[in-house]
Amino acid sequence: MQNVFLILAAAAIVLCSPALMLVAEGRPLAGEVALVIAPPWGKSAAEIAASSEVQEVTPERAPMGALVLLESPRSVDRLYSQGAWLVVNGRKILELCAK
C-alpha cells in the first residue's frame, strides 16, 4: 500500500511540473507576452484583459486563458485587480505549445 502512495505522489509531481515551472519563474515584465488565467465563473480571461486595457495577441483563446501583451509595469496589477487568478510568462507557454 505504501508503494501506491509513492507512485501517486511521483505522478502528481510529474504532472504538475510544467505549471510549477511557469509559476516559479516570476512576474512577466512590460513589453512581454503573458498568459492570463481566469476563474471558470465570473469574467472570462478576455473580459479581464479588455477591462485591464491590455491587448490580446492571438485570435484564439482558451476558455480560462488569454495571451496578452503587457504594455506597462502596472498591467499585471490591473489584471489581478480585475479578477485574474494567475499572470504567467506567455513566451514559455508558446514554447511549450510549439513542441
FIMIDO-664239 format. One record per residue: x negated, y, z of N, C-alpha, C, CB in turn. Coordinates in Angstrom, 2 decimals. Each point is the difference from the previous one (the first is absolute). Glycine has a CB too. Layout:
FIMIDO-664239
kero n.c1: X	n.c2: Y	n.c3: Z	ca.c1: X	ca.c2: Y	ca.c3: Z	c.c1: X	c.c2: Y	c.c3: Z	cb.c1: X	cb.c2: Y	cb.c3: Z
...
***
This chain:
FIMIDO-664239
kero n.c1: -0.82	n.c2: -1.20	n.c3: 0.00	ca.c1: 0.82	ca.c2: 1.20	ca.c3: 0.00	c.c1: -0.86	c.c2: 1.26	c.c3: 0.00	cb.c1: 1.79	cb.c2: -1.26	cb.c3: 1.21
kero n.c1: -2.93	n.c2: 1.20	n.c3: -0.53	ca.c1: -0.89	ca.c2: 1.15	ca.c3: 0.06	c.c1: -0.55	c.c2: 0.33	c.c3: -1.39	cb.c1: -0.59	cb.c2: -0.60	cb.c3: 2.37
kero n.c1: 0.34	n.c2: -0.42	n.c3: -3.18	ca.c1: -0.49	ca.c2: 0.23	ca.c3: -1.35	c.c1: 1.01	c.c2: 0.73	c.c3: -0.87	cb.c1: -1.39	cb.c2: -2.05	cb.c3: 0.22
kero n.c1: 2.66	n.c2: 1.80	n.c3: 0.00	ca.c1: 1.05	ca.c2: 0.68	ca.c3: -0.76	c.c1: -0.05	c.c2: 1.50	c.c3: 0.26	cb.c1: 1.45	cb.c2: -2.07	cb.c3: 0.10
kero n.c1: -1.62	n.c2: 2.45	n.c3: 1.16	ca.c1: -0.07	ca.c2: 1.43	ca.c3: 0.34	c.c1: -1.25	c.c2: 0.65	c.c3: -0.61	cb.c1: 1.24	cb.c2: -0.47	cb.c3: 2.14
kero n.c1: -2.35	n.c2: -0.25	n.c3: -2.13	ca.c1: -1.21	ca.c2: 0.53	ca.c3: -0.61	c.c1: 0.16	c.c2: 0.18	c.c3: -1.51	cb.c1: -1.34	cb.c2: -1.10	cb.c3: 1.79
kero n.c1: 1.98	n.c2: 0.15	n.c3: -2.43	ca.c1: 0.23	ca.c2: 0.10	ca.c3: -1.44	c.c1: 0.95	c.c2: 1.16	c.c3: -0.31	cb.c1: -0.36	cb.c2: -2.48	cb.c3: -0.24
kero n.c1: 1.41	n.c2: 2.64	n.c3: 1.03	ca.c1: 0.94	ca.c2: 1.11	ca.c3: -0.21	c.c1: -0.68	c.c2: 1.36	c.c3: 0.24	cb.c1: 1.89	cb.c2: -1.50	cb.c3: 0.68
kero n.c1: -2.73	n.c2: 1.58	n.c3: 0.32	ca.c1: -0.72	ca.c2: 1.24	ca.c3: 0.28	c.c1: -0.96	c.c2: 0.34	c.c3: -1.14	cb.c1: 0.19	cb.c2: -0.44	cb.c3: 2.47
kero n.c1: -0.89	n.c2: -0.56	n.c3: -2.97	ca.c1: -0.92	ca.c2: 0.22	ca.c3: -1.12	c.c1: 0.76	c.c2: 0.44	c.c3: -1.25	cb.c1: -1.58	cb.c2: -1.72	cb.c3: 0.96
kero n.c1: 2.73	n.c2: 1.09	n.c3: -1.22	ca.c1: 0.81	ca.c2: 0.37	ca.c3: -1.16	c.c1: 0.51	c.c2: 1.43	c.c3: 0.12	cb.c1: 0.67	cb.c2: -2.40	cb.c3: -0.28
kero n.c1: -0.26	n.c2: 2.80	n.c3: 1.49	ca.c1: 0.49	ca.c2: 1.37	ca.c3: 0.21	c.c1: -1.11	c.c2: 1.01	c.c3: -0.23	cb.c1: 1.67	cb.c2: -0.85	cb.c3: 1.65
kero n.c1: -2.87	n.c2: 0.55	n.c3: -1.20	ca.c1: -1.13	ca.c2: 0.91	ca.c3: -0.21	c.c1: -0.30	c.c2: 0.15	c.c3: -1.49	cb.c1: -0.96	cb.c2: -0.65	cb.c3: 2.23
kero n.c1: 0.97	n.c2: -0.45	n.c3: -2.95	ca.c1: -0.30	ca.c2: 0.04	ca.c3: -1.44	c.c1: 1.08	c.c2: 0.78	c.c3: -0.75	cb.c1: -1.19	cb.c2: -2.21	cb.c3: 0.17
kero n.c1: 2.45	n.c2: 1.98	n.c3: 0.19	ca.c1: 1.09	ca.c2: 0.69	ca.c3: -0.69	c.c1: 0.04	c.c2: 1.50	c.c3: 0.30	cb.c1: 1.28	cb.c2: -2.12	cb.c3: 0.08
kero n.c1: -1.68	n.c2: 2.50	n.c3: 1.12	ca.c1: 0.05	ca.c2: 1.41	ca.c3: 0.39	c.c1: -1.26	c.c2: 0.78	c.c3: -0.34	cb.c1: 1.52	cb.c2: -0.68	cb.c3: 1.81
kero n.c1: -2.58	n.c2: 0.01	n.c3: -2.23	ca.c1: -1.27	ca.c2: 0.69	ca.c3: -0.22	c.c1: 0.06	c.c2: 1.11	c.c3: -1.05	cb.c1: -1.10	cb.c2: -2.11	cb.c3: 0.66
kero n.c1: 1.80	n.c2: 1.96	n.c3: -1.79	ca.c1: 0.05	ca.c2: 1.15	ca.c3: -0.93	c.c1: 0.66	c.c2: 1.24	c.c3: 0.62	cb.c1: 0.11	cb.c2: -1.63	cb.c3: -1.89
kero n.c1: 0.97	n.c2: 1.43	n.c3: 2.62	ca.c1: 0.67	ca.c2: 1.14	ca.c3: 0.64	c.c1: -0.89	c.c2: 0.61	c.c3: 1.09	cb.c1: 2.24	cb.c2: -1.04	cb.c3: -0.49
kero n.c1: -2.92	n.c2: 0.21	n.c3: 1.25	ca.c1: -0.89	ca.c2: 0.51	ca.c3: 1.04	c.c1: -1.15	c.c2: 0.80	c.c3: -0.59	cb.c1: 0.61	cb.c2: -1.95	cb.c3: 1.43
kero n.c1: -1.11	n.c2: 1.51	n.c3: -2.58	ca.c1: -1.07	ca.c2: 0.73	ca.c3: -0.67	c.c1: 0.46	c.c2: 1.41	c.c3: -0.39	cb.c1: -0.94	cb.c2: -2.18	cb.c3: -0.86
kero n.c1: 2.16	n.c2: 2.29	n.c3: 0.36	ca.c1: 0.51	ca.c2: 1.30	ca.c3: -0.43	c.c1: 0.23	c.c2: 0.93	c.c3: 1.18	cb.c1: 1.07	cb.c2: -1.11	cb.c3: -1.95
kero n.c1: -0.54	n.c2: 0.58	n.c3: 3.03	ca.c1: 0.29	ca.c2: 0.83	ca.c3: 1.17	c.c1: -1.30	c.c2: 0.42	c.c3: 0.70	cb.c1: 2.20	cb.c2: -1.18	cb.c3: 0.28
kero n.c1: -3.18	n.c2: 0.29	n.c3: -0.26	ca.c1: -1.26	ca.c2: 0.29	ca.c3: 0.69	c.c1: -0.86	c.c2: 1.02	c.c3: -0.73	cb.c1: 0.08	cb.c2: -2.30	cb.c3: 0.92
kero n.c1: 0.19	n.c2: 2.53	n.c3: -2.20	ca.c1: -0.83	ca.c2: 0.90	ca.c3: -0.78	c.c1: 0.12	c.c2: 1.45	c.c3: 0.43	cb.c1: 0.23	cb.c2: -1.57	cb.c3: -1.88
kero n.c1: 0.88	n.c2: 1.95	n.c3: 2.43	ca.c1: 0.17	ca.c2: 1.39	ca.c3: 0.43	c.c1: 0.92	c.c2: 0.77	c.c3: -0.93	cb.c1: -2.26	cb.c2: -0.07	cb.c3: 1.00
kero n.c1: 2.44	n.c2: 1.33	n.c3: -0.66	ca.c1: 0.91	ca.c2: 0.87	ca.c3: -0.75	c.c1: -0.55	c.c2: 0.35	c.c3: -1.36	cb.c1: 0.83	cb.c2: 0.92	cb.c3: 2.14
kero n.c1: 0.02	n.c2: -0.94	n.c3: -3.17	ca.c1: -0.44	ca.c2: 0.50	ca.c3: -1.30	c.c1: -0.16	c.c2: 1.52	c.c3: 0.05	cb.c1: 1.17	cb.c2: -1.91	cb.c3: -1.16
kero n.c1: -2.02	n.c2: 2.44	n.c3: 0.30	ca.c1: -0.31	ca.c2: 1.42	ca.c3: -0.01	c.c1: 0.75	c.c2: 0.72	c.c3: -1.12	cb.c1: -2.25	cb.c2: -0.51	cb.c3: 0.96
kero n.c1: 2.26	n.c2: 1.82	n.c3: -0.89	ca.c1: 0.63	ca.c2: 0.81	ca.c3: -1.05	c.c1: -0.68	c.c2: -0.28	c.c3: -1.33	cb.c1: 0.60	cb.c2: 1.80	cb.c3: 1.68
kero n.c1: 0.20	n.c2: -1.89	n.c3: -2.73	ca.c1: -0.51	ca.c2: -0.28	ca.c3: -1.33	c.c1: -0.03	c.c2: -1.48	c.c3: -0.33	cb.c1: -1.34	cb.c2: 2.04	cb.c3: 0.19
kero n.c1: 1.66	n.c2: -2.89	n.c3: 0.78	ca.c1: 0.00	ca.c2: -1.44	ca.c3: -0.22	c.c1: 1.42	c.c2: -0.51	c.c3: -0.20	cb.c1: -2.09	cb.c2: -0.22	cb.c3: 1.37
kero n.c1: 2.18	n.c2: -0.98	n.c3: -1.94	ca.c1: 1.28	ca.c2: -0.69	ca.c3: -0.14	c.c1: 0.26	c.c2: -0.76	c.c3: 1.29	cb.c1: -0.25	cb.c2: -0.20	cb.c3: -2.54
kero n.c1: 1.49	n.c2: 0.25	n.c3: 3.02	ca.c1: 0.38	ca.c2: -0.70	ca.c3: 1.24	c.c1: 1.26	c.c2: -0.80	c.c3: -0.23	cb.c1: -1.06	cb.c2: 1.81	cb.c3: 1.39
kero n.c1: 1.17	n.c2: -2.90	n.c3: -0.65	ca.c1: 1.23	ca.c2: -0.79	ca.c3: 0.00	c.c1: 0.81	c.c2: 0.40	c.c3: 1.23	cb.c1: -1.11	cb.c2: -1.94	cb.c3: -1.23
kero n.c1: 2.34	n.c2: 2.36	n.c3: 0.99	ca.c1: 0.92	ca.c2: 0.37	ca.c3: 1.08	c.c1: 0.93	c.c2: -1.19	c.c3: 0.22	cb.c1: -0.12	cb.c2: 2.50	cb.c3: -0.56
kero n.c1: 0.14	n.c2: -3.00	n.c3: 1.79	ca.c1: 0.86	ca.c2: -1.13	ca.c3: 0.35	c.c1: 1.10	c.c2: 0.53	c.c3: 0.91	cb.c1: -1.90	cb.c2: -1.69	cb.c3: -0.22
kero n.c1: 3.15	n.c2: 1.42	n.c3: -0.18	ca.c1: 1.16	ca.c2: 0.51	ca.c3: 0.72	c.c1: 0.78	c.c2: -1.15	c.c3: 0.64	cb.c1: 0.14	cb.c2: 1.96	cb.c3: -1.58
kero n.c1: 0.66	n.c2: -1.68	n.c3: 2.60	ca.c1: 0.83	ca.c2: -1.04	ca.c3: 0.59	c.c1: 1.10	c.c2: -0.42	c.c3: -0.97	cb.c1: -0.48	cb.c2: 0.91	cb.c3: 2.30
kero n.c1: 1.00	n.c2: -2.13	n.c3: -2.15	ca.c1: 1.05	ca.c2: -0.47	ca.c3: -0.92	c.c1: 1.34	c.c2: 0.70	c.c3: 0.18	cb.c1: -1.15	cb.c2: -2.18	cb.c3: -0.02
kero n.c1: 1.34	n.c2: 2.88	n.c3: 1.13	ca.c1: 1.23	ca.c2: 0.76	ca.c3: 0.23	c.c1: -0.35	c.c2: 1.49	c.c3: -0.11	cb.c1: 0.98	cb.c2: -1.82	cb.c3: 1.51
kero n.c1: 0.01	n.c2: 2.64	n.c3: -1.73	ca.c1: -0.26	ca.c2: 1.44	ca.c3: -0.09	c.c1: -0.57	c.c2: 0.40	c.c3: -1.35	cb.c1: -0.38	cb.c2: 0.04	cb.c3: 2.45
kero n.c1: -0.49	n.c2: 0.95	n.c3: -2.43	ca.c1: -0.59	ca.c2: 0.54	ca.c3: -1.23	c.c1: -0.91	c.c2: -1.03	c.c3: -0.66	cb.c1: 0.13	cb.c2: 2.32	cb.c3: 0.96
kero n.c1: -0.11	n.c2: -2.33	n.c3: -2.30	ca.c1: -0.94	ca.c2: -0.84	ca.c3: -0.74	c.c1: -1.35	c.c2: 0.72	c.c3: -0.06	cb.c1: 1.88	cb.c2: -1.03	cb.c3: -1.38
kero n.c1: -2.90	n.c2: 0.30	n.c3: 0.95	ca.c1: -1.33	ca.c2: 0.62	ca.c3: -0.12	c.c1: 0.02	c.c2: 1.14	c.c3: -1.01	cb.c1: -1.07	cb.c2: -2.20	cb.c3: 0.59
kero n.c1: 1.85	n.c2: 2.05	n.c3: -1.67	ca.c1: 0.10	ca.c2: 1.07	ca.c3: -0.99	c.c1: 0.65	c.c2: 1.25	c.c3: 0.58	cb.c1: 0.14	cb.c2: -1.73	cb.c3: -1.80
kero n.c1: 0.89	n.c2: 1.55	n.c3: 2.63	ca.c1: 0.65	ca.c2: 1.15	ca.c3: 0.64	c.c1: -0.93	c.c2: 0.67	c.c3: 1.00	cb.c1: 2.23	cb.c2: -1.12	cb.c3: -0.30
kero n.c1: -3.00	n.c2: 0.32	n.c3: 1.02	ca.c1: -0.97	ca.c2: 0.56	ca.c3: 0.95	c.c1: -1.05	c.c2: 0.81	c.c3: -0.75	cb.c1: 0.38	cb.c2: -1.94	cb.c3: 1.58
kero n.c1: -0.86	n.c2: 1.40	n.c3: -2.71	ca.c1: -1.00	ca.c2: 0.71	ca.c3: -0.80	c.c1: 0.57	c.c2: 1.31	c.c3: -0.53	cb.c1: -1.05	cb.c2: -2.19	cb.c3: -0.63
kero n.c1: 2.28	n.c2: 2.16	n.c3: 0.13	ca.c1: 0.61	ca.c2: 1.22	ca.c3: -0.55	c.c1: 0.21	c.c2: 1.06	c.c3: 1.08	cb.c1: 1.13	cb.c2: -1.39	cb.c3: -1.75
kero n.c1: -0.66	n.c2: 0.98	n.c3: 2.92	ca.c1: 0.23	ca.c2: 0.98	ca.c3: 1.06	c.c1: -1.31	c.c2: 0.50	c.c3: 0.62	cb.c1: 2.19	cb.c2: -1.11	cb.c3: 0.47
kero n.c1: -3.29	n.c2: 0.39	n.c3: -0.68	ca.c1: -1.31	ca.c2: 0.43	ca.c3: 0.48	c.c1: -0.76	c.c2: 0.82	c.c3: -1.03	cb.c1: -0.07	cb.c2: -2.03	cb.c3: 1.43
kero n.c1: 0.68	n.c2: 2.20	n.c3: -2.59	ca.c1: -0.58	ca.c2: 0.79	ca.c3: -1.10	c.c1: -1.33	c.c2: -0.57	c.c3: -0.50	cb.c1: 1.13	cb.c2: 2.00	cb.c3: 0.94
kero n.c1: -1.17	n.c2: -3.32	n.c3: -1.07	ca.c1: -1.15	ca.c2: -0.66	ca.c3: -0.64	c.c1: 0.51	c.c2: -0.70	c.c3: -1.25	cb.c1: -1.21	cb.c2: -0.31	cb.c3: 2.23
kero n.c1: 0.35	n.c2: 0.19	n.c3: -3.21	ca.c1: 0.38	ca.c2: -0.51	ca.c3: -1.31	c.c1: -0.26	c.c2: -1.51	c.c3: -0.08	cb.c1: -0.51	cb.c2: 2.24	cb.c3: -1.03
kero n.c1: 1.50	n.c2: -2.97	n.c3: 0.53	ca.c1: -0.20	ca.c2: -1.43	ca.c3: -0.25	c.c1: -0.88	c.c2: -0.15	c.c3: -1.25	cb.c1: 2.25	cb.c2: -0.60	cb.c3: 1.06
kero n.c1: -3.10	n.c2: -0.42	n.c3: -1.06	ca.c1: -0.94	ca.c2: -0.15	ca.c3: -1.11	c.c1: 0.33	c.c2: -1.19	c.c3: -0.90	cb.c1: -1.72	cb.c2: 1.04	cb.c3: 1.43
kero n.c1: 2.72	n.c2: -1.83	n.c3: -1.09	ca.c1: 0.38	ca.c2: -1.13	ca.c3: -0.84	c.c1: 1.48	c.c2: 0.08	c.c3: -0.32	cb.c1: -1.81	cb.c2: -1.43	cb.c3: 1.01
kero n.c1: 2.20	n.c2: 0.99	n.c3: -2.20	ca.c1: 1.43	ca.c2: 0.05	ca.c3: -0.35	c.c1: 0.82	c.c2: -1.07	c.c3: 0.72	cb.c1: -0.66	cb.c2: 0.91	cb.c3: -2.21
kero n.c1: 0.01	n.c2: -1.97	n.c3: 2.70	ca.c1: 0.71	ca.c2: -1.06	ca.c3: 0.70	c.c1: -0.38	c.c2: 0.03	c.c3: 1.48	cb.c1: 0.07	cb.c2: -1.42	cb.c3: -2.10
kero n.c1: 0.83	n.c2: 0.94	n.c3: 2.93	ca.c1: -0.29	ca.c2: -0.03	ca.c3: 1.44	c.c1: 0.58	c.c2: -1.26	c.c3: 0.60	cb.c1: -0.02	cb.c2: 2.52	cb.c3: 0.11
kero n.c1: -0.55	n.c2: -2.91	n.c3: 1.00	ca.c1: 0.51	ca.c2: -1.13	ca.c3: 0.77	c.c1: 1.17	c.c2: 0.47	c.c3: 0.86	cb.c1: -2.30	cb.c2: -1.10	cb.c3: 0.02
kero n.c1: 3.12	n.c2: 0.18	n.c3: 0.46	ca.c1: 1.14	ca.c2: 0.43	ca.c3: 0.83	c.c1: -0.41	c.c2: 0.78	c.c3: 1.25	cb.c1: 1.22	cb.c2: -1.99	cb.c3: -0.83
kero n.c1: -2.35	n.c2: 1.65	n.c3: 1.43	ca.c1: -0.40	ca.c2: 0.68	ca.c3: 1.23	c.c1: -1.29	c.c2: 0.80	c.c3: -0.16	cb.c1: 1.11	cb.c2: -1.81	cb.c3: 1.26
kero n.c1: -1.58	n.c2: 2.00	n.c3: -2.49	ca.c1: -1.26	ca.c2: 0.70	ca.c3: -0.19	c.c1: -0.03	c.c2: 0.83	c.c3: -1.26	cb.c1: -1.09	cb.c2: -1.80	cb.c3: 1.24
kero n.c1: 0.22	n.c2: 2.82	n.c3: -1.24	ca.c1: -0.21	ca.c2: 0.84	ca.c3: -1.17	c.c1: -1.44	c.c2: 0.51	c.c3: 0.02	cb.c1: 2.45	cb.c2: 0.69	cb.c3: -0.05
kero n.c1: -3.07	n.c2: -0.63	n.c3: -1.11	ca.c1: -1.34	ca.c2: 0.57	ca.c3: -0.12	c.c1: 0.12	c.c2: 1.49	c.c3: -0.28	cb.c1: -0.94	cb.c2: -2.21	cb.c3: -0.85
kero n.c1: 0.25	n.c2: 3.00	n.c3: 1.65	ca.c1: 0.08	ca.c2: 1.46	ca.c3: -0.12	c.c1: -1.40	c.c2: 0.59	c.c3: -0.05	cb.c1: 2.21	cb.c2: 0.02	cb.c3: 1.22
kero n.c1: -2.29	n.c2: 1.22	n.c3: -1.70	ca.c1: -1.25	ca.c2: 0.75	ca.c3: 0.00	c.c1: 0.04	c.c2: 0.99	c.c3: 1.16	cb.c1: -0.26	cb.c2: -0.25	cb.c3: -2.52
kero n.c1: -0.71	n.c2: 0.14	n.c3: 3.41	ca.c1: -0.07	ca.c2: 0.91	ca.c3: 1.15	c.c1: -0.63	c.c2: 1.31	c.c3: -0.46	cb.c1: -0.17	cb.c2: -1.93	cb.c3: 1.64
kero n.c1: 0.94	n.c2: 3.00	n.c3: -1.60	ca.c1: -0.45	ca.c2: 1.27	ca.c3: -0.56	c.c1: -0.73	c.c2: 0.87	c.c3: 1.01	cb.c1: 1.90	cb.c2: -0.12	cb.c3: -1.56
kero n.c1: -1.64	n.c2: -0.07	n.c3: 2.84	ca.c1: -0.66	ca.c2: 0.84	ca.c3: 1.02	c.c1: -0.28	c.c2: -0.85	c.c3: 1.24	cb.c1: 1.17	cb.c2: 2.09	cb.c3: -0.87
kero n.c1: -2.00	n.c2: -1.59	n.c3: 1.77	ca.c1: -0.27	ca.c2: -0.75	ca.c3: 1.23	c.c1: 1.25	c.c2: -0.21	c.c3: 0.87	cb.c1: -2.30	cb.c2: 0.93	cb.c3: -0.06
kero n.c1: 3.30	n.c2: -0.10	n.c3: -0.09	ca.c1: 1.24	ca.c2: -0.12	ca.c3: 0.79	c.c1: 1.00	c.c2: -0.97	c.c3: -0.62	cb.c1: -0.35	cb.c2: 2.33	cb.c3: 0.76
kero n.c1: 0.08	n.c2: -2.84	n.c3: -1.95	ca.c1: 0.94	ca.c2: -0.89	ca.c3: -0.68	c.c1: 0.31	c.c2: -1.24	c.c3: 0.82	cb.c1: -0.85	cb.c2: 0.83	cb.c3: -2.18
kero n.c1: -0.17	n.c2: -1.43	n.c3: 2.79	ca.c1: 0.22	ca.c2: -1.22	ca.c3: 0.79	c.c1: 0.88	c.c2: 0.31	c.c3: 1.21	cb.c1: -2.23	cb.c2: -0.92	cb.c3: -0.75
kero n.c1: 1.99	n.c2: 2.04	n.c3: 1.41	ca.c1: 0.82	ca.c2: 0.38	ca.c3: 1.15	c.c1: 1.46	c.c2: 0.22	c.c3: -0.41	cb.c1: -2.01	cb.c2: 1.06	cb.c3: 1.06
kero n.c1: 2.22	n.c2: -0.43	n.c3: -2.21	ca.c1: 1.38	ca.c2: 0.22	ca.c3: -0.48	c.c1: 0.68	c.c2: -1.33	c.c3: -0.31	cb.c1: -0.69	cb.c2: 2.23	cb.c3: -0.95
kero n.c1: -0.04	n.c2: -3.19	n.c3: 0.37	ca.c1: 0.59	ca.c2: -1.30	ca.c3: -0.30	c.c1: 0.43	c.c2: -0.71	c.c3: 1.28	cb.c1: -1.42	cb.c2: -0.16	cb.c3: -2.05
kero n.c1: 0.57	n.c2: 0.18	n.c3: 3.06	ca.c1: 0.37	ca.c2: -0.62	ca.c3: 1.28	c.c1: 1.18	c.c2: 0.72	c.c3: 0.64	cb.c1: -2.37	cb.c2: -0.72	cb.c3: 0.31
kero n.c1: 2.41	n.c2: 2.03	n.c3: -0.38	ca.c1: 1.10	ca.c2: 0.75	ca.c3: 0.62	c.c1: 1.33	c.c2: -0.24	c.c3: -0.72	cb.c1: -1.64	cb.c2: 1.73	cb.c3: 0.74
kero n.c1: 1.58	n.c2: -2.11	n.c3: -2.01	ca.c1: 1.23	ca.c2: -0.28	ca.c3: -0.76	c.c1: 0.46	c.c2: -1.45	c.c3: 0.15	cb.c1: -0.68	cb.c2: 1.75	cb.c3: -1.61
kero n.c1: -0.11	n.c2: -2.58	n.c3: 2.32	ca.c1: 0.47	ca.c2: -1.36	ca.c3: 0.29	c.c1: -0.84	c.c2: -1.14	c.c3: -0.55	cb.c1: 2.19	cb.c2: 0.99	cb.c3: 0.03
kero n.c1: -3.35	n.c2: -0.71	n.c3: -0.58	ca.c1: -0.85	ca.c2: -1.08	ca.c3: -0.53	c.c1: -0.52	c.c2: -0.86	c.c3: 1.15	cb.c1: -0.66	cb.c2: 1.43	cb.c3: -1.98
kero n.c1: 0.65	n.c2: -2.74	n.c3: 1.78	ca.c1: -0.58	ca.c2: -0.90	ca.c3: 0.99	c.c1: -1.52	c.c2: 0.03	c.c3: -0.07	cb.c1: 2.03	cb.c2: -1.47	cb.c3: -0.14
kero n.c1: -2.55	n.c2: 1.34	n.c3: -1.09	ca.c1: -1.44	ca.c2: -0.02	ca.c3: -0.22	c.c1: -0.34	c.c2: 0.79	c.c3: -1.24	cb.c1: -0.19	cb.c2: -2.24	cb.c3: 1.12
kero n.c1: -0.99	n.c2: 2.85	n.c3: -1.10	ca.c1: -0.57	ca.c2: 0.64	ca.c3: -1.18	c.c1: -1.42	c.c2: -0.55	c.c3: -0.10	cb.c1: 1.45	cb.c2: 2.16	cb.c3: 0.20
kero n.c1: -1.68	n.c2: -2.99	n.c3: -1.22	ca.c1: -1.30	ca.c2: -0.67	ca.c3: -0.13	c.c1: -0.63	c.c2: 0.34	c.c3: -1.34	cb.c1: 0.78	cb.c2: -1.87	cb.c3: 1.48
kero n.c1: -2.05	n.c2: 1.55	n.c3: -1.61	ca.c1: -0.77	ca.c2: 0.29	ca.c3: -1.20	c.c1: 0.61	c.c2: -0.71	c.c3: -1.21	cb.c1: -2.07	cb.c2: 0.29	cb.c3: 1.39
kero n.c1: 2.58	n.c2: 0.46	n.c3: -2.34	ca.c1: 0.62	ca.c2: -0.57	ca.c3: -1.19	c.c1: -0.99	c.c2: -0.57	c.c3: -0.99	cb.c1: 1.82	cb.c2: 1.60	cb.c3: 0.32
kero n.c1: -3.06	n.c2: -1.10	n.c3: -0.30	ca.c1: -1.02	ca.c2: -0.52	ca.c3: -0.90	c.c1: -0.26	c.c2: -1.47	c.c3: 0.29	cb.c1: -1.05	cb.c2: 2.28	cb.c3: -0.16
kero n.c1: 1.01	n.c2: -2.63	n.c3: 1.44	ca.c1: -0.20	ca.c2: -1.40	ca.c3: 0.39	c.c1: 1.18	c.c2: -0.86	c.c3: -0.43	cb.c1: -1.38	cb.c2: 0.75	cb.c3: 1.95
kero n.c1: 2.58	n.c2: -0.21	n.c3: -1.87	ca.c1: 1.19	ca.c2: -0.74	ca.c3: -0.45	c.c1: -0.10	c.c2: -0.26	c.c3: -1.49	cb.c1: 1.39	cb.c2: 1.05	cb.c3: 1.81
kero n.c1: -1.76	n.c2: -0.04	n.c3: -2.57	ca.c1: -0.15	ca.c2: -0.18	ca.c3: -1.45	c.c1: -1.07	c.c2: -1.03	c.c3: -0.32	cb.c1: 0.74	cb.c2: 2.37	cb.c3: -0.35
kero n.c1: -1.83	n.c2: -2.38	n.c3: 1.12	ca.c1: -1.05	ca.c2: -1.01	ca.c3: -0.21	c.c1: 0.51	c.c2: -1.40	c.c3: 0.31	cb.c1: -1.74	cb.c2: 1.72	cb.c3: 0.56
kero n.c1: 2.50	n.c2: -1.87	n.c3: 0.51	ca.c1: 0.55	ca.c2: -1.31	ca.c3: 0.36	c.c1: 0.98	c.c2: -0.49	c.c3: -1.06	cb.c1: -0.30	cb.c2: 0.55	cb.c3: 2.43
kero n.c1: 1.11	n.c2: 0.34	n.c3: -2.96	ca.c1: 1.02	ca.c2: -0.39	ca.c3: -0.98	c.c1: -0.63	c.c2: -0.29	c.c3: -1.36	cb.c1: 1.68	cb.c2: 1.39	cb.c3: 1.23
kero n.c1: -2.82	n.c2: -0.82	n.c3: -1.52	ca.c1: -0.64	ca.c2: -0.19	ca.c3: -1.32	c.c1: -0.72	c.c2: -1.33	c.c3: -0.09	cb.c1: -0.27	cb.c2: 2.46	cb.c3: -0.19
kero n.c1: 0.00	n.c2: -3.09	n.c3: 1.32	ca.c1: -0.75	ca.c2: -1.26	ca.c3: -0.01	c.c1: 0.88	c.c2: -1.19	c.c3: -0.21	cb.c1: -1.64	cb.c2: 1.02	cb.c3: 1.48
***
